[in-house]
Every structure is written in C-alpha cells, then in structure tokens.
C-alpha cells in the first residue's frame, strides 16, 4: 500500500487549517444574531439554551472584559457548530414529543461590518401523546410493590409526550424500590415505539429489581482529631437504622443529614457496602471525620435585621458533644448597627444617640428528645435595642424550639414549633415622649400652643420605664417545591405560622389562682412565592410573592401586645420604596388613652403610626444575569399594615417600583436595591407630578443594601 499520497494529503490539510488566512476567516465574523423561524410551540429563549452557538455579548460586556475579569469576550461565527446545533435541536424536539420535526439553516455574512447572522428554520409538525407505559420485570418483586408500580406508571393519554415525564416516572419507581430493600434496582433506557399515523407513543421500561436486601449489621468508621471522643453507639443512634430491617435509601440519607446537623463531623457518609453482601444481607457503613470539639468563632455580621442592613461583630464559643449524646453548647455575643463604631462606643443603657442592637445568648442543641429524632434547641438570651434619640429596650427571655422530621412523600417539607417567654423593659426620654404627644395632638387639629402645653404635661406624667411580659406558643409549617434553594427559577414555596400569645401562661396562672398581665391573642401569618418559567433558564427568574397576616386579641387590650410581635412594613425585604417600619397604620384612629408607650413612640416615628395587626404585602420581580456573577433586578412591591382586617382598603396599599444590582457570590447573593414611592397612600399625587419636587430623591426614594434575595 502506498502511504506517501495519504501523508501528503494530511500535511496539506494541516498547513491549510493552520494558515493565517484560514484562521482569520474563522474569526472574521462576529455572531451578532441567532434567529429561529417556524417555532410556534417552543420559544426562541428556550431554544437558545439548547444549541452550542451563542450570540456575541453586548458592547459594554466586551468593553468591560477587555480590561477586567468581568464581562465576556466577543463570540465569532463557527460553521462547524451548525451540525451540532441541528442535532441538539432535533433531540430537544424529540424529547418534547415532536417526532416529525425537521430542521434546516441559513446564515448571512456582512463583510462590511464583519458580522454574521445565523438562522435555524424549524418545521415542528404535530406533537405525539402518550398511549401507555408498560413496565416489564415485575414478576420477581412483592405484589404490593407491583401494585404501586403499575399505579405509578399510569399516564394520561391526553398528555403530550415528554422525556421529563418518563424520567419522573422511572425515578419514582427506582426510588420506591430502593426504599423498600431493592438496593441494586436498575432500569434500561425506556424503549419508545412511535405510532406516526395516530401521533401516539408507546413506552416500555425494563426493570431489573435484583434482590431485596436486609441490613446485616451497622459498621462505624471514624477518623479525625476528635474520633476518640465520640462513641460508636452514639453514631448508630443518630443514624437510626437497625439490623434485620430492610435496606431503605431514604432512611440512610436522613441519617446522614442528622449527622451533619450535629456539627460534630467535617464529613459524613452512610451507605450500603455492596461489595460485602452475603445472600440477601448487606452491611451498612457509617463513615465520619470527627472535627475538634471546641471551637472559637469570631465573625463579621452582615444582616437585614429589622429590614435594614446592619454591619456588626460576633464572637462565639462552641462545645460539641457537650455531656455526650451529640449535644452542642454555644455561647455567643454579637453587636450590629448601621454605624457599628458609634454603637460600640456608647454602650450605656441611658444613651440614645445611636441605633443598633447587642445580643448575648447561651444555646443548647441536641438531635434527640425522649428517644425521638426531634431536633431540640433551648436559647437563653438578653438583647439590647438602641433607637437613636428615641428609646432603648432590654429584652431577656428563653425560647425552646422543636424541629420535627416529617414522613417521606408528604406535602409539607418542614414542621417546627416553639415556646418563647420574654420580658421587655423600655427606657424612653422625656423629650421624646413630649414630641410623641405633640405630634399626635397637632395631627388631631389642636392648636400648636395648646398642643405644646398638653405634651409637656403628659410627658411628665407618663411612665418612662414600662415593662411587658409575653409568652408565645407557635407552630410553623413550610413546603419548598423550588428547583434551587439559593436562586430558585421554577416552582413555589409556602409557609404558615400559627402562634398564640399568653394563652398557656393564662391557663397556668388561672389554675394557681393568679392573674396575668398582658392580652391574650393569636397570630396567623402566611407567605407564598411562585417562580414562573418565563425565561427557561436557571440563571434568570421571574418571581411573585404574597404575604397575609392577622393578629387578634381575644382577651385584653390589643395595644398592649408587644411591638416586636406586631406587623411592620417597609424595608429591604418588604416594600422597598420605604425605609424599615415606615409603613404602619394611622394613629388617628384611636385615642391617646388606648396607646402604650410603644405605640406612642411609633406615632412620633412615622407621623401618627405604630405597629399593625393586619398586613398585606406582595412583590413581582424579574432577576436577570448581566455579566458573569453580576445580575440585575426590576421589581414592583406593594403592601401596608392596618389596625384590623376591616381597616383594609386597596387605596391604602403603598406601591414601590425600582431596580437593583446583584453580585452572586459562592455563598449568598449580595444586593443593592433602589426603590421609588410610585404610589404613596399619604400623598396621592401622581408619581410623575412628584418628579418636580425640589427634594424628590429625599422624599420619594430609598436605598437598600441586603444579603440574599428579597424573597
């Protein structure tokens, strides 16, 4: 065989491909536009996520990339990607049930502008629908399991074929069998038979269930500096899988989660040892790396406490496996403020020149109580709140919390409850109280001179160091059905809080023949978020939030309910055209005699307002990536608080509109939001009319810096 010509041809091809002319031709044309024609059922934005070819970024992104690490470089037309794109489009349409779809392409090269425009032409055809799904290989499994699988594989014949539906059913069958002993269950790629005449798809799933395994023993493998301080039996107790029971993958995962929650282990893995099976018996291995049991943790705090951004410092000590049983002791102190240096420099209780909070608490956590896997936390705390030129408050109390494990395959994914006893003491300045009364009297139409005299009199007579006691029993249910915890783009979430204030304390005191100070009340708060698949991309999201809450006093004066139990609106996680706690009901609806000192201070703060007992809030927001980890947001927020449900009116809902920037770090998004008061219930002039105000930004604009998304 003469190989000389073949070698010559190869060398010639290498020379041509590496020549300057060829390389320049490949990079001559920037791909400025990708078009799709004929696609009626699947959007352009969805198809752009499928193909390999990408449009060149905008000029700003390219400019930024030219001298920084941000932005993106130009993308050039590459004809070699076209066939890959066609294959990707064909597979995508096939997976969506369009078995007859056909594809072609065309492109234009503009030599003058060195730009290329690529067009994919699509003939979708008619979609196919499910006919039936048959599962083979059921004869070797329990009849109860057969019944479950046959029911799970039933499919609506009016449903359009989708590979995602098939995978969901397939995964449901596999997970069910793995959770019932069939550790090595597997399925082949589902076989699809297409009836092109009737546009129907018949599917067959070949199932290989394998043996049904029981747990032979539970082994423990420990490593790390603290391995000798943790008993093997404690690990078995936490994981809670027993010899003789059938293998259950879900229970192994749940046991692994329990190990991580103790914070004892830097790594933990619970798995079946498939290489060591004997008959239908399998050993389970708990492998952990035990870290140090003593930790000191100085931290810098960034949070949105009280719906405002705070910067602070924290120092804590953690003792793991405290008195055994994977119990954890935490002692922590923290302080945060909008100006942390001023706050730390003025620690006195009587000082009211700064705003912020300081907190000290002792926390004990354990994974079990009464032998049940209920994660339990006991907190004892003292908190100092400082409000500039207004008041200081000292809160001390205890909170006992329980986090319950829910059964598999239930709607709610979280269930927790708590019992909180709290004593609050306030220190109010006399000048501050005087201003409260003065503002209130002038709002009621009383002349300024008389308002000043009345305010001076009442401020001298009013209690400047009020105290309150509150005992709350609460339960919270939550369900998270989103596709991503940190940046959801599809799905929804729901949370419901039910709480009773002072009911238990009243019952106990009544049985002892004693009275209780403070009102009896209940609190209901429900919040939901929905993420609509508008963009068909995990990097962009369109979200909707709705929140509704009510507090009702069924015994006693509701105005004696502590302020920190009431609803407030406005701030970085609320209606972003207003500052924190700025949106509250009008104080002119009630008399001075019915107001507590907390209510009076709120009247001064917001021109006749205080914490509300009924709240309605909502948001609509679109989040889009701009350049790399930099993103943007456009939002509309609405909401307000009211004295009661009867006080609610749509024209009292404040509406904010604005935009924001996001930096998506590896841990959590950092955001800046700019909110404008688009509709203000207290100033109903048109927003465009307000643009002419001399101090427009000072009156109608709010700036927020936050951690994490607003919802």
Protein Blocks (a to p, Z undefined) as FASTA:
>chain_A
ZZklmmmmmmmmmmmmmpmklmmmmmmpccfbccdehiakbcfklmmmmmmbdcdddfkl
mmmmmmpcedjddddddfklmmmmmmmmmmmmmmnopakbccdddddddfklopacdddd
ddebjadddfbdcdehklmpcfklmmmmmmmmpccfkbccdfklmmmmmmmmmmmmmmno
pamgccddddddddfknopacddddddebjadddfbdcdddedjklmmpcfklmmmmnop
aehiacdfklmmmmmmmmmmnomafbdcddddfklgghjaccdddddddddfbdcddddd
ddfehhiacdddddddddehihijoiacddddddddfblmlmmmmmbfklcfbgcddddd
dddddfbeehiacdcdddddddddddehibccddddddddddddddehifblcdcddddd
ddddddddfklmmmmmmmmmmmnopafklmmmmmmmmmmmpcfbbcdddddddddddddf
bfbfklccbdcddddddddehklmmmmmmmnopacediddddddddddddddfkopakbc
cdddddddddddfedjfklpcfklmcceedjklcfkbcehkaccdfklpcfklpcfklmm
mmmmngoiacdfbdcdddddddddfbhjbccdddddeddddfbfklpcfklpccdddddd
ddddfkbccdddddddfbafklmccfklmmmpmblmlmmgccdddedjfZZ
